[in-house]
C-alpha cells in the first residue's frame, strides 16, 4: 500500500510537471532555458550526492555502486538533454523516463521515508527524469523524430550489453540481468530467468511504440512544434 510520503512525492512531481509544461505552452520565453538548466543541475547534483553519501557511509561496492541501472543513466541523459537540447538525448530522456523510471514511482523502494536522504534521492532520480522527459517534449518542443523507437530500442539493447559485461566483472545485478531484484516490479510476473529478460524487452518495445504514437500524427506534431525553440544541430 502506498504511504503518504510516497503519494506526496508523486503529487509534487505531477504538479511540477504540469506547471512547467502548461507554462511553456502558454507563456514561452527565456525562463524555459533557465528552468531546463536548473532541472539539469538538480538531476546531476543528485547523482553526485548519491555517490558521495554512499561512499561516506562506507556502503559503496563495485557490484552496487557503478550506477549502471537504467534510472541513474536516464537521469544523466536527461540532464544532458536539458542542458544541450540535443534531439537524440531528448528522445532517450523521454522514452527511458516515461517507459522505465515511471515504474519506480508505481513500485517505489519502501525502505526509505521522508525526510531520509535516500528518500529524496529516490524520488529525484525517478520522478525527476519523468518530469524532464515530458518538459523536453511538451514544453521545449523536442518531439521524437521519425525512427526514434528504433534508435532508442537499439541503444537500450546496447546498454543492456554493457550492463551484462559489468555484471560478469563485478558480480552485480545491473539492469536486473541476473534476477528480478525481488522489489515487487513487473519483472516478477514475467517468468523465471532468463525468460523475464526477453519478456521485459518485448514489453519495453511496446511501451516505446505507445509513447511514440501521438507524435506520428501530423496535427499533434505541428501543435508541439509551434513551441519548439531554436536547438543545436
C-alpha positions in Angstrom: 0.0 0.0 0.0 1.3 3.5 -0.9 2.4 5.6 2.0 1.6 9.3 2.5 5.1 10.3 1.7 5.1 8.3 -1.5 1.8 9.9 -2.6 3.1 13.3 -1.6 6.3 12.9 -3.7 4.3 11.8 -6.7 1.8 14.6 -6.3 4.6 17.2 -6.1 6.2 15.8 -9.2 2.9 15.8 -11.1 2.2 19.4 -10.2 5.7 20.5 -11.1 5.5 18.7 -14.4 2.0 20.1 -15.3 3.1 23.6 -14.2 6.2 23.6 -16.3 4.6 22.1 -19.4 1.5 24.4 -19.3 3.5 27.5 -18.6 5.9 26.7 -21.5 2.9 26.3 -23.9 1.1 29.4 -22.7 4.0 31.8 -21.9 7.1 30.6 -23.7 10.2 32.7 -23.1 13.8 32.8 -21.8 12.7 31.4 -18.4 12.3 28.0 -20.1 16.1 27.8 -20.7 16.7 28.7 -17.1 14.2 26.1 -15.8 15.8 23.4 -18.0 19.2 24.1 -16.6 18.0 24.2 -13.0 16.4 20.9 -13.5 19.5 19.5 -15.2 21.7 20.6 -12.3 19.2 19.0 -9.8 19.4 15.7 -11.6 23.2 15.8 -12.0 23.7 17.0 -8.4 21.5 14.3 -7.1 23.7 11.6 -8.8 26.9 13.1 -7.3 25.3 13.5 -3.8 24.2 9.8 -4.0 27.7 8.7 -4.6 29.3 11.0 -2.0 26.8 9.9 0.7 27.1 6.2 -0.1 30.9 6.4 0.0 30.9 8.4 3.2 28.7 5.8 4.8 31.0 3.0 3.7 28.3 1.3 1.7 29.8 1.7 -1.8 30.7 -1.5 -3.5 31.6 -2.5 -7.1 28.5 -4.6 -7.6 26.0 -1.9 -6.5 27.7 1.5 -6.9 28.5 1.8 -10.6 25.2 3.5 -11.4 24.7 1.3 -14.5 21.0 0.8 -13.9 18.6 2.5 -16.3 17.3 5.1 -13.9 20.6 6.8 -13.0 21.7 6.6 -16.6 18.4 8.1 -17.6 18.9 10.9 -15.1 22.4 11.7 -16.5 21.0 11.6 -20.1 18.0 13.8 -19.1 20.4 16.3 -17.5 22.5 16.4 -20.7 19.4 16.8 -22.8 18.1 19.7 -20.7 21.4 21.4 -20.9 22.2 20.9 -24.6 18.8 20.3 -26.2 20.2 17.6 -28.4 17.4 15.7 -30.2 18.8 12.2 -29.5 19.4 12.9 -25.8 15.8 14.3 -25.6 14.4 11.1 -27.2 16.3 8.9 -24.8 15.2 11.0 -21.8 11.6 10.9 -22.9 11.4 7.2 -23.6 13.6 6.0 -20.8 11.9 8.2 -18.3 8.3 7.5 -19.3 8.7 3.8 -20.0 11.3 3.0 -17.4 11.7 5.4 -14.5 8.0 5.8 -14.1 7.8 2.2 -13.0 9.9 3.1 -9.9 7.1 5.5 -9.0 4.5 2.8 -9.3 6.5 0.3 -7.3 8.7 2.5 -5.0 11.5 1.5 -2.7 9.7 1.2 0.6 12.9 1.2 2.7 13.1 5.0 2.7 10.7 7.6 4.1 10.7 11.3 4.5 13.0 13.0 5.5 15.8 10.4 4.9 18.3 11.5 2.3 17.7 8.3 0.2 14.0 9.1 0.1 14.8 12.4 -1.7 17.5 10.7 -3.8 15.0 8.0 -4.9 12.2 10.4 -6.0 14.5 13.0 -7.6 16.1 10.3 -9.7 12.8 8.7 -10.7 10.3 11.5 -10.8 12.9 14.0 -12.0 13.5 12.0 -15.2 9.8 11.7 -15.9 9.4 15.5 -15.4 12.4 16.2 -17.5 11.3 13.9 -20.3 7.8 15.5 -20.6 9.2 19.0 -20.2 11.6 18.4 -23.1 8.9 17.1 -25.4 5.8 19.1 -24.4 7.4 22.2 -23.0 10.5 22.6 -25.1 9.1 21.0 -28.3 11.8 18.4 -28.7 9.4 15.8 -30.0 10.7 12.3 -31.0 11.8 12.2 -34.7 10.8 9.5 -37.1 12.7 6.3 -36.3 13.0 7.3 -32.6 11.6 3.9 -31.4 14.2 2.0 -33.5 17.1 4.2 -32.2 16.1 4.1 -28.6 15.4 0.4 -28.6 18.8 -0.3 -30.2 20.6 1.8 -27.7 18.7 0.2 -24.9 19.9 -3.3 -26.1 23.4 -1.9 -26.4 23.3 -0.6 -22.9 22.0 -3.9 -21.6 25.0 -5.5 -23.2 27.3 -3.1 -21.3 25.5 -4.0 -18.1 25.8 -7.7 -18.8 29.6 -7.3 -19.1 29.6 -5.2 -15.9 27.6 -7.9 -14.1 30.1 -10.6 -15.0 33.1 -8.4 -13.9 31.6 -7.0 -10.7 29.2 -9.8 -9.7 26.4 -7.2 -9.6 22.9 -7.2 -10.9 22.8 -4.2 -13.1 19.7 -3.9 -15.3 18.3 -6.9 -13.3 20.0 -9.3 -15.7 20.8 -11.9 -13.0 17.5 -11.8 -11.2 14.4 -9.6 -10.8 15.7 -8.0 -7.6 12.7 -9.0 -5.6 11.4 -5.5 -5.5 7.8 -6.2 -6.5 8.2 -4.9 -10.1 6.6 -6.0 -13.4 9.6 -8.4 -13.9 8.3 -10.6 -11.0 5.3 -11.7 -13.2 7.3 -12.3 -16.4 8.6 -15.7 -15.6 11.9 -17.2 -14.4 15.4 -16.3 -15.5 16.2 -15.8 -18.4 12.7 -15.6 -19.8 11.8 -12.5 -17.9 14.6 -10.7 -19.8 13.0 -11.5 -23.2 9.5 -10.6 -21.8 10.8 -7.4 -20.4 12.4 -6.4 -23.7 9.1 -7.1 -25.5 7.2 -5.0 -23.1 9.7 -2.2 -23.3 9.3 -2.2 -27.1 5.5 -2.0 -26.7 5.9 1.0 -24.3 8.2 2.8 -26.7 5.7 2.3 -29.6 2.8 3.6 -27.4 4.8 6.6 -26.3 5.8 7.4 -29.8 2.3 7.0 -31.3 1.0 10.5 -30.5 3.8 12.1 -32.5 3.2 10.1 -35.6 0.1 12.2 -36.4 0.6 15.5 -38.2 -1.8 17.5 -36.0 0.0 16.6 -32.8 3.4 17.2 -34.4 2.5 20.6 -35.7 0.9 21.6 -32.4 4.0 20.7 -30.5 6.5 22.2 -33.0 4.9 25.6 -32.7 6.6 26.0 -29.4 10.0 24.5 -30.3 12.8 26.9 -29.6 16.0 27.0 -31.7 18.0 23.9 -30.8 21.7 23.0 -31.5 22.3 20.7 -34.5 
